[in-house]
Structures are given as C-alpha cells and as structure tokens.
C-alpha cells in the first residue's frame, strides 16, 4: 500500500504555490495525497513566519497535527518559512516535529519523507537561493491558479523579515513561466493570478530591466486564458508601459494590487519605502483615468504613527475610493530595523487605528456598491450554492475581486450555469462587501 501524506498549508498564496509543487513532487514519488490528516501516515505543515501571529498559528497547527500520532499518523514534518528562518530553534525545542525543512528543499521532499519514516530526525534548511517552480497539484478551484513569477525580495522594508527568510529577489525565466502557464490552461485554468513579493520588479535580475508588461503580453497570447490578474505591484515601479498594458490588454483585468502601507511621507521614509505621498497620488490619478481598480494594504500603528497621520490616510481613502483594502496592526518583529525604533505605538492604540480606518473604508465601499446597482459585470462562477425552488444560486467574482481576499458576487440564475465559466450578471443589490446579481439572458 502507498504511504499516505496529508499537507496543511498556511500563509500567503505564494506559500500555497510552494505547497502545490511539493504535492506534485510527492505524487510523482509514489505517495498518495489525502485531504484529511486523520487518514495520513505523514502530515506536512507548510508554515508562514512573516509575523509573530503567523508563527504562533504555525506552532499551534504543528501541535494539533502531532495529536494524530495517537492514531494512524507516524510522522509530522514542518516545512516553509518557519523552518527556514527558525530551523535550529525548532529542531532543538519542537520535538513534536520529526523533521524541519526550509524553503529550498521541496525538490527533495520525497527523500526527506522516506528518511523521516526510517527514523531519522533532521534539520534541512540550506540557503542555496533556489526557486520552487514546476508542475503542481492545484488546491484552488480548478479554473483559477496562482502563478509565482519570482521569489525573494530586494526592498528591505524596515518592518519586514521576508528578505531574511526568502533571500534576494530571483525571477523565474520567462520561457519557464509561459510553458507552465500553458500546462495550467491545458488542465482547465482560465484565470492566472501573477504573484511574487514584488511582481513589478520581475526580470530586473535576469534581463537588467523590469519585464512584467512583456510577460503579461506573452501570457495573454495563450489560447484559453480569459483573465490575467496582477498582485503585489509596488507603486514606484508601476511604469507607463505596465499601466497601459493593464488598461488595454483585453485579457488583463483592470485591477491591480498595490501594497502602499501608508501615504504619509515621514512614515514611508521610516519604512524604507521608495515612494512618497505625492508620487502615490500622481500614480492613483493615472490609474483612475484608465478605470483601473486598486486593492491595497496599510500598516496601522507603525512607529511614529499619530492621529494626524491616520487622518491623512483617511482623507486618501475618501478621495481615491479603493475597491478593496486591508488594514493591519504593526507587528514589531525582532531582527528588523523598525523593531529598534523609538516611538513605538501601544497595541491598544494600533487596534483603535485599525477600527477607525475600517470604518472609513466601509463608508467608501457602501458608496461604490450603491453605484454598482444597475450595472452589468462579467463574472466567473466559482461554486454552486444550491437551488431555492426558483433560482440556481452561485458564488462568483467580477474583475475587481481576487478569490478569498476580496468580496464576491452572489449570482442567481433561472438556468443552470457551469462552474468555471463566465457570464454577464446584472447587479441588483449589495450586502456589506459583496454584490448580489442575476444572470442576464
């Protein structure tokens, strides 16, 4: 009988891609993949270590999975960012883990599982700065796939551990990306979501200049691709060429994720961000003129944050009316430059700022949703929710909605629809961050 392996994936969509590559490697190696950990002989926990809260979740998950050792499970293996950054500490202290594996070992996962089952407890976290890339077992809906185009980061923002975990920025050669995208489309994928720590930097290390716009154009030539979506674009590298590509390429949705973190000049400089408030506003004016919707994220309570800097951010939100925004309380991470800054903000104050900003953003969303009523949007159908006696009910998304992190469209249809296909939906209502609509004939 085949050894059964279950995998729990934590953290971001980039980590999800690593998990999917690892699953494919295990399957090719003769292991059987199971979805329920209670049925697994070996459980792998692919971890995140970006924030203290993520590290806590990872440890708690490892301990939970170790509880299955009282049943069928024989070994628990920890992989990912936690193993890469804190491997020695985990090896010395987390005895529930039977192997600790870093982010550059996924090609060796079959041998690691075999050695661990044979009783060898070992730390695997070399720093060869390789790239995890290749065939995958998708864990998303079969019509949507994340496409990781690079790993690592060269930005060295003062609050962030990523360069110390994932290493320097490394682009995947364009030919490999296009080939892999063709494989995904052949499997039924219709929406490609491009991700990296900084997608706008793509190609600088390989081609001496940013090549994201060219990559998007090549991917759009693949027959069967319907939507291409860009996440994690840094504002200072949003070139005119890239903006024009987003606005005019028929397969690239008019949506971009730009993690701003703030708009105040003092805080941006303290964060070691390369943009300032004026350049951000100039960029957002350009994007608005091209009808490109924006998602962003902001850090609340970074050192030196005040009521005045929060008020400045509120004014920005009210002016530019972003579709989707996330606010996160600053996490003081040991090993980052910002952890040593004076003027640290109290946790209670950080949470107060988060609530204030979400309240402002919700007012913006209410305005945007009200303006959407009566409009018709093309939507991809993600899942079937049942039949209410009159309508078939579905969950879908339109172009300004990334799966899982943004809102959705609740879709009603008198006729049955195909999950993974695209339909025109007339919006007739809204509920909080979601839209409600009916398929038009």
N, C-alpha and C positions, 0 to 999 in steps of 0.2 A: 504493500500500500504506500501511496505517496505521502510524504510528510506535509502536513497542512500548516500554512503560515497565514496569520492574520496581521494586518497592519493598521495602526491608528495614526492618522496624520494630523498634526497640529500646526497652527501658524498660518502663514500667508499663502497666496496662490502660487508663488514661486516655490515654496516648500512642497506644495501639492504636486507640482510637476516632478520634483525630485522623487516623491513617493511613487508616482505613476511609472517613472523609469525603473525604479527599484522593483516594483511589482512585475514589470515585464521581464526583468533580468531573472527574477525568482521563477517565473513561469517557464522561461526557456531552460532554466536549470533543472527542471523536473519537479518543482514544488507545486503543490496545489494551493491556490489562493482561496481563503474563506473570509466571509464578511463578518461573521460572528466570532469574537475572540474566545468564547467558551468552547468552540469547536476546533481551536488551533493547537497544534503541537508546539509551535513557536509564535510568540507575539512580538512584533516590532513596533516601537513607538518612535515615530519621526518627529523630532521636537523643534520648538522655536525657543530662542534665547534673547530676543530683541529687548524685552522689558522684564522687570522683576516679576510682574504679574504673569507673563508668559512662562517664565522659568518655574514659578510656583505651580502653574497648571500642568507643566510637563512632569514635574516630580510627583504630583498627586496622581496623574494618569499612570505613570510607571508603577506606583504603589498599588493602584487599583488593578492593573493588569497582572501584577505579581500574585494577587489573590487567586487568580485562575490556576496557579500551580497546585492548588489543592485538588484540582480536577485533572483535565486532560493535558493542560499546558506543562511543558517541560522546561522551557527557557524563555526569558524576556530579554530582548535586545533593544538598547537605546541608540538611536541614530540622530543625525541632524545637527543643528546649530548648537544645542546644549552640549552634545558630545564633542564638538569641535572646539568650543571656547573653554569649557569647564571639564574636559575629559578626565584629567588627573584627579580632580576633586571627586567627581562621580565614581571613578574606579576605586578610590580609597574609602568612600563613605556610603555609596548607594549599593549595598550588597544584594539588594533585590534584583539588580540588573546583572545579567550573565555575560554581557559584552557591551562595551561603549564604543560607538562608531561615529566618526566625524563626517563632514560633508563631502569629502573627496574619495570615499570608499565604496560608493554604490555599485561600481562595476565589479567589485569583489564580494558582493553581498552573499552570493551562493556559498563561496568558500568559508565566509565568516559564519554563516548559519551551520554549516557542516562541522566546523571546528568547535563551535559552541555546543552543539548537540553531543560531540565527543568528549565534553567535559572541560574544554579549555576556556578559562575566563581571561579575557584580554582587552586591552585598550587599542583601538585602531583610529588614530586621528592624525595622519601625516598631513603636511602642508604643501602639497605639490601644485596647488593652484590650478587643478584641472577643471574640466567642465562636465557637469552632468547633463547628458544630451543623448537622445536616441528614441527608439520605439517605446511606446508606453501602453499601459492599460488605463484607459480613461476612468476617472472617478467622478467626472462631471456628467451632466446629461450628454447623451451620445452626439447631439448636434452642436455642441459647444466645446471648445478646447482652449486652454491657455497655452501660449507659445512663448517659452522663455528664450529670449534672444541674447542674453548676456548674464554674467554672474559677477558678484563683487561690486565695489563702489570706490570711486576716487574723490568723492566730495568731502569726506571727513567733517560732516556737520558736528558741532561740539556736543550734541546730545546723544549721538548715535554710535552704537557698537558694531554696526554691520561691517565696516572695513576691517575691523579687528577679528571678525568671525569668518567672513566670506572672502577676504583678501581684496586685492586691487581689481579694477574693472577689466573684464575679459569678454569680448564679443564672440559669439558663435559665427563662424564663416557663413556668409550669405547663402552660398550654394547648399550648405547643410540645412539651413533653415527652410529654404524653399522646397528641398527634397522631402523634408519631414512634414511640411505643411501639405504637400501632395499626398503623402501617406495618410494623414489625418482626414483629408477630404475624401479619399477613397473609402474610408471607414464610415463616412456619413456626416462628418463635421461640416457645418455650414457657417459657423461663426468662429473666427480666430481672434483671440484676445492676446495682444502682444504685451509681455511683461518683462521687466528687469528692475534692478534697483533704480536705474535711471535709463529709460528707453531712449531718450533724446541723445544720449552720449553714444548710442550704438555706432560701431565702426571706427571710432577715433583711434583705438589701439591697433586695429588691423589695416585701416585704409588712410590714416592720418587726417581724416575729416569725418564728420557725422554723416551717416548714410541711412538714417531711418526713413526719410522720404523715398529714397530709391528702393529700399527693401519693401515698403508698403506697395509701391507701384508694381514690383515683381510679383508679390503675393496676390495682388488683385487680378493678375493675368491667369490665375489658376481657375479653370472651369469648375464650378461647384461652390466656390467661395461666394457667400452672399453678403456677409458683414465682416469688416475688419475693425477692431476696436483697440485704441491705444491707452494704456495705463502708465502712470508714474513718469510723466514728462516734466522735466524741470524747466521753470519759466525762462531762465536765461538762455536756454538752447532751443526755444521754440522759434525756429527760423521762419522767414517769409515763405521759403520753399515748402517747409513742412505744413505751415498753416494753409497754404494754397492747395497742397495735396489733400489734406483733410476736407477742405471745403468743396473741392471739385471732383475728386475720385468717387465714382458712383458706388463703389463697394466699401469705402471708408466712412463709417458713421460720423455725423457731425457732433462728436462728443470727444472730450479728452480729459483725462485725469491729470491734474497739476497739483501736487502736494506743496502748497505755499508755506505752511507752518505759521506764518504771520505776515502782516503788511507794514508793521512799524519799523522804521529804519534802524533804530537803536537795537531792537531785538533781533532783527535779521542779521545785523553785523555780529552780534554776540553769538548767534547760532552758526556763524561762518557760512551763511547763505550768500550766493553770488549776485542776487538781485536786490533791489530796493523798492520802496513803495511806489515811486514814480514810474519805474520801468514795468512793474507789475500792472499798474493801472493802464499804461500805454498798451501792453500786451492784451489785457482784457477788453479794451476798447476795440482792438483789431479783431479779436475772436467774436465779439458781439456783432460787429459789422458783417461778419461772414456767417452769422447764425450758428456758431459752434457752441454747443452747451458744454459746461465745465463742471466737473466734480473736483473737490479739493478737501484737504485735511489741515487742521490747525492745532498747534500745541497751546494749551492754556496753562498759565502759571509758570512759564519759563522764568528763570532768574531775571529780575528787574521788571517783570510784568507789573503793571499798575492799573488802577481803574481807568486812567486816561488811555493806556494802550489798548485795553479791552474796548473802550468806547470807539476808538479809531477803527478797530476791526468790525464792530457793529455797523458803523457807517459804510464800510466797504461792502458788507453783506447786503445791506439795504440798497446800495447803489447798483451793484452788479447782479444781484438776484441769481445766485448759482443754484443749479438744479439739485445737486446732492453734495452735502458737506458733513464731514465728521470732525468732532472736537474731542481732544484727548488731554487729560491732565498730564502735565510734565512729570516724567519719571526720572529721578536722579540716579543715574547709572554709574556705578564705580568703574573707573577706567576711562571715562570720557572727560573732556576738558571742562564741560559745564558743571560737572559734579563738584568742582573746586571753586566755582564762582561764589562771590558774596551775594547778598540779597536774594537768597533762596526764599521761595514763597511757601507759606504754610499750606498743608494739604487741604485744610478746610476752605481756604481761600481759593485754591485751584478748583475745587469742586463747585464753588459758588460761581466762578467764571464760566465753567463748562455749562452750568444750568442757564446762566444769563444768555450765552451765545446760542444755545439750542433753542431758547425761547425766541430769540430774534430770527433765527433761521426758519423756525416753524411758521412764523408770520409770513416770511418770504414764500415758503412752499404753498401756503394757503392761497396766496395771490396767483402763483404760477398754475396751480391746479384749477382754480376758478377760470383762468384764461384758457385752459385746455378743453373745457367743456364745449362740445360742438365741433371740435377738430377731429380729423381722421388721421390716425397714425398707423404705419406699417408695424406689425408686431410679430415676434417669433413666439410660438406656443411651446412652453416648457413642460407643462404637465396637464393631465386630465384630472378634474376635481369632482366629477360625477354629473348626474342628471337630476334636475329638480322637478321633473314632470312636464316642463315646457322647454327649458333650455339645457343644452350641454354646457357645462361650466369648465373653464380652463384657467390656468395661470400663465401669463405671458409677459413679454417685455417689449418696449419700444426702443428706439435708438439711444435714448439718454438714460438707459438702465443697464448697468452691469449686473450679472447674476450674483445673488446673495448679499451684495453690499448696498445696492440701491433699492428703490421701490419696485413695484411690479404693476401689471395691468390685469385686473380680474375681467376675464373675457366670457361673454355669453354668446351662444350660437344656436340657432334653430337646427342646424345641420351638424353632424359630427365633423370634427376637424382632425388633421393629422398633427400629432406632436412632432415638433422639429420643423414644421413648415411655417410660412409667412402668410399673414392675412391682414387686410385693412380693417381697422377697428375704429368705430365712431365712439368717442369718449362722451359719456352721459352722466358721469358722477366722479366723486373722489372720496377717499377715506384716509385721513392722515397723510402718509407719504405715498399712497397708492392711488392709481386711477382705476375707473370702472368703465367698461365699454361693451359694445355689441358688434359682432362681425357684420360688415356691410355686404350686401349682395353684389 
